Amino acid sequence: MGRINTYILKQLLKMFGFFALVLVLIYWINRAVSLFDRLIADGQSALVFLEFTSLTLPWMIFVIAPIAGFAAVIYVIHRLATDRVGGCAKRGPVGGSDCQARLGLCHQPGCLNLGAQQHLSAN
């Protein structure tokens, strides 16, 4: 696997874990308050509360995993699109024809590729 693929996969997994954790905590707090209130009113122990909470885990994973995956993909794509490391940003000191020339995207007569410039200066 290439370096860029590894980088993107690491970012996706990291953001998926983050969004999944946040969504699970939000759901669990929302659900736990009402469940805890009912179980305490019935006189049940904390062990019963943890058991009922763990029984909702498969359903939470089924609902939250696609949402967390979608949020992670959107976040990583946005981050890659606005990051200046991988290429030319639309704004900033590196944008425009200078950046296009360095990437070999400029096809105008006065525009040389950076690789060609380095090759010409070496000879």
C-alpha positions in Angstrom: 0.0 0.0 0.0 1.3 3.4 -0.9 2.2 6.1 1.6 -0.8 8.2 0.7 -3.2 5.3 1.1 -1.7 4.5 4.5 -2.0 8.1 5.5 -5.6 8.3 4.4 -6.5 5.0 6.0 -4.9 6.1 9.3 -6.8 9.4 9.2 -10.1 7.6 8.4 -9.7 5.1 11.2 -8.7 7.8 13.7 -11.6 10.0 12.8 -14.0 7.1 12.7 -13.0 6.1 16.2 -13.4 9.7 17.4 -16.8 10.2 15.9 -18.0 6.7 17.0 -16.9 7.4 20.6 -18.6 10.9 20.7 -21.8 9.5 19.2 -21.9 6.5 21.5 -21.3 8.8 24.5 -24.1 11.1 23.5 -26.5 8.2 22.9 -25.4 6.4 26.1 -25.9 9.5 28.3 -29.3 10.2 26.7 -30.4 6.7 27.1 -28.8 6.1 30.5 -30.6 8.9 32.3 -34.0 7.5 31.6 -32.9 3.9 32.1 -31.1 4.7 35.3 -34.2 6.6 36.6 -36.5 3.6 35.9 -34.1 1.1 37.4 -33.5 3.1 40.6 -37.2 3.6 41.0 -37.7 -0.2 40.9 -34.9 -0.7 43.4 -32.4 -2.5 41.0 -28.7 -2.6 41.5 -26.0 -0.9 39.4 -25.1 -4.4 38.0 -28.6 -4.6 36.4 -28.1 -1.1 35.0 -24.8 -2.1 33.4 -26.4 -5.3 32.0 -29.2 -3.4 30.4 -26.8 -0.8 29.0 -24.6 -3.5 27.5 -27.6 -5.1 25.9 -28.2 -2.0 23.8 -24.6 -2.0 22.5 -25.2 -4.1 19.4 -28.1 -1.8 18.3 -25.9 1.2 19.0 -23.1 -0.1 16.8 -25.6 -0.9 14.0 -27.0 2.7 14.1 -23.9 4.7 15.0 -21.2 3.0 12.8 -22.6 4.3 9.5 -23.1 7.8 10.8 -19.5 7.8 12.3 -18.1 6.5 9.0 -19.9 9.1 7.0 -18.7 11.9 9.3 -15.1 10.5 9.2 -15.1 10.4 5.4 -16.5 14.0 5.1 -14.0 15.3 7.7 -11.0 13.6 6.1 -11.9 14.6 2.5 -12.4 18.2 3.7 -9.1 18.1 5.5 -7.2 16.7 2.5 -8.9 19.3 0.2 -7.8 22.2 2.4 -4.4 20.9 3.4 -1.5 22.4 1.6 0.9 19.5 2.1 -0.5 17.3 -0.6 -0.8 19.9 -3.4 -1.8 23.4 -4.3 -4.2 25.3 -2.2 -6.6 27.6 -3.9 -5.4 30.6 -1.8 -2.1 31.4 -0.2 1.4 32.0 -1.2 1.8 28.7 -3.2 -1.4 28.9 -5.2 -1.8 30.0 -8.8 0.5 29.5 -11.7 3.7 29.0 -9.6 2.1 25.9 -8.0 0.7 24.7 -11.3 4.2 25.0 -12.8 5.8 23.0 -10.0 3.2 20.2 -10.4 3.5 20.2 -14.2 -0.1 21.5 -14.8 0.9 24.6 -16.6 0.9 24.2 -20.4 1.7 27.8 -21.3 4.9 28.6 -23.3 6.6 30.4 -20.4 5.7 27.8 -17.8 8.3 25.0 -17.0 7.8 22.0 -14.9 10.0 22.0 -11.7 11.4 18.7 -12.6 12.4 20.0 -16.1 13.9 23.1 -14.4 16.0 21.0 -12.1 17.1 18.8 -15.0 18.0 21.8 -17.1 20.0 23.4 -14.3 21.9 20.1 -13.6 23.1 19.9 -17.2 
